[in-house]
Amino acid sequence: SQLALTLADFPNPNGWAVNKGDVFKPGAMSDHLRQAGVVLCNPPFRDFSPKEQRLYSPKSVKKPVELLNRVLDDLHPKGVLGFVLPRTFIDGNGYAGIRSRLADRFASLHITALPDKAFEADAEVALLIATDPIPHATSHIVSRKVDDDLSAWRRFELSHEVSYEYAKELTVPEARLAFPIAELHEVWEFLRNHPKLGDVADLGRGIEWRHRLNETTLSSLVKGRPERGYKLGIAPKTKFNAFERPALAYLNMMPDDQRGNAWNLRDWRKPKAIIPKTATSRKHWRMAAFPDRDGLVFYQTYIGIWSKSIHYDEGVIAAVLNSPVANAFVAAREGKIDITLDTLKRIPMPRLTEAQREILDRFIREYEQLIEPPLTRPPQATEDPEHLLKQIDALILEGYRMPPRLECKVLNHFRGSPRRTTHEFGEYLPRNCEVYFSLSDLLSPSFSESTVGALLNRTGRQ
């Protein structure tokens, strides 16, 4: 470690003192911190285990939060920080208190979100650089992000070039809520006052069994036909497509086989939207939801969203979760694996009129019929499923009332990202068009191909 630090600090002489110790032991770093000009740290990301909580009596169950708090307790008044943190540090509820404390102490905070390529561990991280411990009314927050593709990572490795960057002044209460997101920041600013999914719905994960899942236990937990004590639902490792009801099985609901209370606490009979807890892609389309009107149960690797508002039924919620706005919101905040309840609850919701909700319900049911297997599809069905799905997306976008410039930003954000559908799904907008228009305008019968051609010519493009 001493050699690595010395080489990294070249051409400065070796002045590093490396000591072995337990950083969570009370007072272990106090004397060093009181003299420290710079503290660099890559803390463990996992939460304290029950045994560790008894041993250390931490104020936070999260190890990065606890370590940051202990460093700040004793840090020299002019000391600055460089920390490697979980990506959820940027806007996760569990990090609200430490964001507030950092903004209160430092006038300058730089946060860079990196993909999992940055470290050998399978985790996406946020680099924190906290400087300028001086009196201030607001903190200057710079948010950066490096995309999760090889070319973006190479550019960052070679020249520290980032994919997105955004700077903003925040008060301490604002920092407590969240640090700004670099990706599509104008969109999130515009939608800041919209209702959130957590305001209009209850969210929860599915049932959990006491048994470790393997071929032997699954045969007794999941059945292919009805049996006493089993309910129709979604088994582990079931694939999802947008709006498509996935393959179903019968899940064990017998109390003796359950862990936790999800099986008993939830009213499974009520309509709901269901999505996988695991992201469906590493690209920008992270979610695929469908409306459940049949009272299905599901395993803990899925999330149910039960509406508590007359303005957002299961169909509207599924349409929002399948939409570009919700998928971009999740992709900007989550890593490549899980989608957390915390992030889902903060998804901005559209404000739809009653007429829009009626049209949306009709479009969703027509689309559900179109994507059914050929033997059950209505013989009169002639609608193009791709066009119909884009009409559903357009209705949701109408409810956000974004200026066409921002709506085009969201739609172009998905170029080259495959969507989980049963059919081909192309780009939303024509290429090389610098005139802004909404998706609803583009899909309307009056907005013909000749109109698109005229717009392209007007901007001097071929």
C-alpha positions in Angstrom: 0.0 0.0 0.0 2.8 2.4 0.9 4.6 1.7 -2.4 1.3 2.2 -4.4 0.6 5.5 -2.7 4.2 6.7 -3.2 4.0 5.9 -6.9 0.7 7.6 -7.3 2.1 10.7 -5.6 5.2 11.0 -7.8 7.3 13.2 -7.9 6.6 14.0 -4.2 8.8 12.1 -1.7 7.3 9.3 0.3 5.5 10.9 3.3 2.9 8.2 3.7 2.3 6.5 7.1 0.3 3.3 6.6 -1.1 1.7 9.7 -3.3 -1.4 10.2 -6.4 -0.9 12.3 -10.1 -1.0 12.6 -11.6 2.3 11.3 -14.9 1.6 13.1 -13.4 1.2 16.5 -14.3 4.3 18.5 -11.5 6.9 18.4 -9.3 4.8 16.1 -8.6 7.7 13.7 -9.3 10.8 15.8 -5.7 11.9 16.4 -4.8 11.5 12.7 -7.9 13.2 11.5 -7.3 16.3 13.6 -4.1 16.9 11.7 -5.2 15.7 8.3 -5.2 18.0 5.3 -6.7 15.4 2.9 -8.7 12.2 3.7 -9.0 9.6 0.9 -11.2 6.5 1.4 -12.8 3.6 -0.3 -15.1 2.3 2.5 -16.9 -1.0 2.5 -20.3 -0.7 0.8 -22.3 -3.4 2.7 -24.5 -2.5 5.6 -23.4 -3.5 9.2 -24.5 -7.0 10.1 -26.5 -7.4 13.4 -23.3 -8.7 15.0 -21.3 -5.6 13.8 -24.0 -3.3 15.0 -23.7 -4.7 18.5 -19.9 -4.4 18.3 -19.7 -0.8 17.0 -23.0 0.8 17.9 -23.1 2.8 14.7 -25.5 5.7 14.2 -26.2 4.5 10.6 -26.5 1.0 9.4 -24.7 2.0 6.2 -20.9 1.7 6.5 -20.1 4.6 4.1 -22.4 6.9 6.0 -21.0 5.9 9.4 -17.4 6.3 8.2 -18.1 9.7 6.6 -19.7 10.9 9.8 -16.8 9.7 12.0 -14.3 11.4 9.6 -16.3 14.7 9.7 -16.5 14.6 13.5 -12.7 14.9 13.9 -11.5 16.3 10.6 -9.1 19.3 10.7 -11.1 22.5 10.0 -9.3 22.9 6.7 -9.4 19.2 5.8 -10.9 18.0 2.4 -12.2 14.7 1.3 -12.0 12.2 -1.6 -14.4 9.2 -1.1 -15.5 6.3 -3.3 -19.2 5.7 -2.5 -22.1 3.7 -3.7 -24.0 5.4 -6.5 -27.1 5.6 -4.3 -25.2 8.3 -2.4 -26.3 10.8 -5.0 -30.0 10.7 -4.2 -30.9 7.7 -2.0 -32.9 8.3 1.1 -30.4 6.5 3.2 -27.7 9.1 2.4 -29.9 12.2 3.0 -28.3 13.1 6.3 -24.7 12.8 5.1 -25.5 14.9 2.0 -26.9 17.6 4.2 -23.8 17.5 6.4 -21.4 17.6 3.5 -23.2 20.6 1.9 -23.2 22.4 5.2 -19.4 22.0 5.6 -18.0 22.3 2.1 -18.7 25.0 -0.5 -17.6 22.8 -3.4 -18.8 19.2 -4.0 -17.9 17.3 -7.2 -19.7 13.9 -7.8 -18.8 11.6 -10.7 -20.9 8.6 -11.4 -18.9 5.7 -12.8 -20.0 2.4 -14.4 -18.9 -1.0 -12.9 -15.9 -1.0 -15.3 -14.2 1.3 -12.9 -13.4 -1.4 -10.3 -13.2 -5.1 -10.3 -16.2 -5.3 -8.0 -19.6 -5.6 -9.7 -20.8 -2.2 -8.4 -21.4 1.2 -9.8 -19.9 4.0 -7.8 -19.9 7.7 -7.3 -16.6 9.6 -6.6 -16.9 12.4 -4.2 -14.4 15.3 -4.0 -15.4 17.7 -1.2 -13.3 21.0 -0.9 -13.5 24.6 0.2 -14.5 24.2 3.9 -15.3 27.9 4.1 -18.4 29.9 5.2 -21.1 29.7 2.5 -24.8 30.1 1.9 -24.9 27.5 -0.9 -22.7 24.8 -2.1 -21.5 24.6 -5.7 -22.4 21.0 -6.8 -20.9 19.6 -10.0 -22.4 16.3 -11.2 -20.8 14.2 -13.8 -21.5 10.8 -15.3 -19.5 8.4 -17.4 -21.7 6.2 -19.7 -21.6 2.4 -19.4 -20.1 1.7 -22.8 -16.5 0.8 -23.7 -15.8 4.0 -25.8 -17.0 6.3 -23.0 -14.9 4.5 -20.4 -11.8 4.7 -22.7 -12.3 8.4 -23.0 -12.5 8.8 -19.3 -9.5 6.6 -18.7 -7.3 8.5 -21.2 -8.4 12.1 -20.6 -11.0 12.1 -17.8 -13.7 13.1 -20.3 -17.2 12.5 -19.0 -20.4 11.8 -20.9 -22.6 14.4 -19.0 -21.8 17.3 -16.7 -24.1 19.7 -14.8 -23.4 22.3 -12.1 -25.9 23.8 -9.7 -25.9 25.8 -6.5 -27.7 24.0 -3.6 -28.8 25.0 -0.1 -28.4 22.5 2.6 -32.1 21.4 2.6 -31.9 21.0 -1.2 -28.8 18.9 -0.9 -30.5 16.7 1.7 -33.2 15.8 -0.8 -30.7 14.9 -3.6 -27.6 16.0 -5.4 -28.4 16.9 -9.1 -28.3 14.3 -11.8 -26.2 15.2 -14.8 -28.2 13.2 -17.3 -31.3 15.0 -18.7 -31.0 17.5 -15.8 -33.3 20.0 -17.6 -36.1 17.4 -17.8 -35.9 16.6 -14.1 -35.9 20.3 -13.1 -39.0 20.8 -15.3 -40.8 17.8 -13.7 -39.7 18.6 -10.1 -43.2 19.6 -9.0 -45.1 16.8 -10.6 -46.7 14.2 -8.2 -44.4 11.2 -7.6 -45.3 7.5 -7.9 -45.0 7.0 -4.2 -47.6 9.7 -3.6 -50.3 7.9 -5.7 -49.4 4.2 -5.1 -48.2 1.7 -2.6 -45.2 -0.3 -3.7 -43.9 -3.7 -2.4 -41.9 -6.7 -3.3 -43.5 -10.2 -3.6 -43.4 -13.3 -1.4 -40.3 -14.9 -0.1 -39.9 -18.6 0.7 -37.9 -20.0 3.6 -36.1 -22.5 1.3 -33.0 -21.9 -0.8 -34.1 -22.1 -4.4 -32.7 -25.0 -6.5 -34.2 -27.6 -8.8 -35.5 -29.7 -5.9 -37.1 -27.0 -3.8 -38.6 -25.2 -6.9 -40.5 -28.3 -7.8 -42.4 -28.0 -4.5 -42.7 -24.2 -4.5 -43.8 -23.7 -8.1 -46.4 -25.9 -9.8 -47.7 -26.1 -13.4 -51.3 -26.7 -12.4 -53.7 -25.7 -9.5 -53.2 -27.3 -6.1 -54.5 -26.5 -2.7 -52.4 -23.8 -1.0 -51.1 -22.5 -4.3 -52.1 -19.3 -6.2 -51.6 -18.3 -9.8 -48.7 -15.9 -10.2 -45.2 -15.1 -11.5 -42.4 -17.5 -10.6 -38.7 -16.7 -10.3 -36.7 -15.9 -13.5 -39.8 -15.1 -15.6 -39.1 -12.8 -18.5 -41.1 -9.6 -19.1 -42.0 -7.6 -22.1 -43.8 -4.2 -22.1 -47.6 -4.7 -21.3 -47.4 -8.4 -22.0 -48.6 -10.8 -19.3 -45.7 -13.2 -18.7 -45.8 -17.0 -18.4 -47.7 -17.9 -15.2 -47.4 -20.7 -12.7 -48.9 -21.7 -9.3 -46.9 -20.4 -6.3 -46.8 -21.9 -2.9 -48.7 -19.7 -0.5 -48.7 -22.0 2.5 -47.8 -20.1 5.7 -45.2 -22.6 6.9 -43.1 -22.1 3.8 -43.1 -18.3 3.8 -40.4 -15.9 5.1 -41.6 -12.5 6.1 -45.2 -11.2 5.9 -45.6 -10.2 2.2 -47.8 -13.2 1.6 -50.2 -12.1 4.3 -49.9 -8.3 4.2 -50.8 -7.6 0.6 -54.2 -7.8 -0.9 -53.2 -9.8 -3.9 -56.7 -9.7 -5.4 -56.5 -6.0 -6.1 -55.5 -4.7 -9.5 -51.8 -3.6 -9.7 -48.9 -3.0 -12.1 -46.0 -5.5 -11.9 -42.4 -5.0 -12.9 -39.2 -7.1 -12.4 -36.9 -5.8 -9.6 -33.9 -6.5 -11.9 -33.3 -4.1 -14.8 -34.3 -5.6 -18.1 -31.3 -4.0 -19.8 -28.0 -2.2 -19.2 -29.1 0.4 -21.7 -31.7 3.1 -21.1 -34.8 0.9 -21.3 -34.6 -0.5 -17.8 -38.2 -1.5 -17.1 -41.1 -3.6 -18.6 -44.4 -3.5 -16.7 -47.8 -5.0 -17.3 -51.2 -4.3 -15.6 -52.5 -7.2 -13.5 -56.3 -7.3 -13.3 -56.5 -11.0 -12.2 -55.1 -10.8 -8.7 -51.8 -12.5 -9.4 -49.1 -13.2 -6.8 -45.4 -12.9 -7.5 -42.0 -13.8 -6.1 -39.8 -11.3 -4.3 -37.8 -10.5 -7.4 -40.8 -8.6 -8.7 -42.4 -5.4 -7.5 -46.1 -4.6 -7.3 -47.6 -1.1 -7.5 -51.1 -0.8 -6.1 -52.8 2.5 -6.9 -54.3 4.6 -4.2 -55.6 7.3 -6.5 -58.6 7.3 -8.8 -56.5 9.2 -11.4 -53.9 6.4 -11.7 -55.2 2.9 -12.2 -53.1 -0.1 -12.9 -53.1 0.6 -16.7 -51.9 4.2 -16.3 -49.2 3.1 -13.8 -48.0 0.3 -16.2 -48.0 2.8 -19.1 -45.9 5.3 -17.0 -43.4 2.6 -16.0 -43.1 1.5 -19.6 -42.7 5.1 -20.8 -39.5 6.9 -21.9 -39.6 9.4 -19.0 -39.8 6.7 -16.2 -37.1 4.6 -17.9 -34.8 7.5 -18.3 -35.4 8.5 -14.7 -34.4 5.1 -13.5 -31.4 4.7 -15.8 -30.0 8.0 -14.6 -30.2 6.9 -11.0 -29.7 3.2 -10.8 -26.9 0.8 -11.6 -27.1 -2.0 -14.1 -28.7 -4.6 -11.8 -31.4 -3.7 -9.4 -34.2 -1.1 -9.4 -34.9 0.1 -5.9 -38.2 1.0 -4.3 -36.7 4.3 -3.3 -36.1 5.3 -6.9 -39.4 4.0 -8.1 -41.3 6.0 -5.6 -39.7 9.2 -6.9 -40.7 8.7 -10.5 -42.6 11.9 -11.7 -46.2 11.1 -12.7 -48.1 12.7 -15.6 -51.2 14.7 -15.1 -53.8 13.2 -17.4 -57.4 14.4 -18.1 -60.3 12.0 -17.8 -60.5 11.9 -21.6 -56.8 11.1 -21.9 -57.2 8.2 -19.4 -60.1 6.8 -21.3 -58.2 6.8 -24.6 -55.1 5.4 -22.8 -57.1 2.5 -21.4 -58.5 1.7 -24.9 -55.0 1.8 -26.5 -53.5 -0.4 -23.8 -56.3 -3.1 -24.2 -55.9 -3.0 -28.0 -52.2 -3.3 -27.6 -52.5 -6.3 -25.2 -54.7 -8.0 -27.8 -52.3 -7.4 -30.6 -49.3 -8.9 -28.7 -51.2 -12.1 -27.7 -50.1 -15.3 -29.4 -51.5 -15.6 -33.0 -54.1 -18.3 -32.0 -55.8 -16.0 -29.6 -55.3 -12.7 -31.4 -58.6 -11.2 -32.7 -58.9 -11.9 -36.5 -59.9 -8.3 -37.2 -56.7 -6.9 -35.6 -54.9 -4.8 -38.2 -53.2 -2.1 -36.1 -49.4 -1.9 -36.2 -48.3 -2.8 -32.6 -45.2 -0.5 -32.8 -47.4 2.5 -33.8 -49.9 1.7 -31.1 -47.2 1.5 -28.4 -45.8 4.8 -29.5 -49.3 6.3 -29.2 -49.4 5.0 -25.6 -46.1 6.7 -25.0 -47.3 9.9 -26.6 -50.3 10.1 -24.4 -48.1 9.7 -21.3 -45.8 12.4 -22.6 -48.7 14.7 -23.1 -49.5 14.4 -19.4 -46.0 15.8 -18.6 -46.6 19.0 -20.7 -43.0 19.4 -21.5 -41.8 21.8 -24.1 -41.1 20.0 -27.4 -37.4 20.7 -27.0 -37.3 18.7 -23.8 -39.6 16.0 -25.1 -37.2 15.5 -28.1 -34.3 15.3 -25.7 -36.0 12.4 -23.8 -36.9 10.6 -27.0 -33.5 11.0 -28.6 -32.0 9.7 -25.4 -33.2 6.2 -26.4 -31.5 6.0 -29.8 -29.9 2.7 -30.2 -31.4 1.2 -27.0 -33.4 -2.0 -27.6 -36.8 -2.1 -26.0 -38.4 -5.2 -24.4 -41.3 -5.8 -26.8 -42.6 -8.8 -28.8 -42.2 -6.9 -32.1 -39.8 -4.6 -33.8 -39.5 -1.1 -32.2 -37.7 1.6 -34.1 -36.6 5.2 -33.3 -39.1 7.7 -32.2 -37.9 10.7 -34.2 -36.4 11.2 -37.6 -32.6 11.7 -37.7 -31.0 15.0 -38.4 -34.1 17.1 -37.7 -33.3 20.2 -35.6 -36.9 21.4 -35.4 -38.6 20.3 -32.2 -42.0 18.7 -32.1 -43.9 16.4 -29.8 -44.4 12.7 -30.3 -48.2 13.3 -30.5 -47.6 15.7 -33.4 -45.4 13.2 -35.2 -48.0 10.4 -34.9 -51.0 12.5 -35.9 -52.5 11.8 -39.4 -51.9 15.4 -40.4 -48.2 15.1 -39.7 -47.3 13.2 -42.9 -44.0 12.0 -44.2 -43.9 15.1 -46.5 -44.0 17.3 -43.4 -41.0 15.5 -42.0 -39.2 15.9 -45.3 -40.0 19.6 -45.4 -38.6 20.0 -41.8 -35.4 18.2 -42.7 -35.0 20.4 -45.8 -35.6 23.5 -43.8 -32.7 22.7 -41.5 -30.4 22.1 -44.4 -30.2 18.3 -43.9 -30.5 15.4 -46.3 
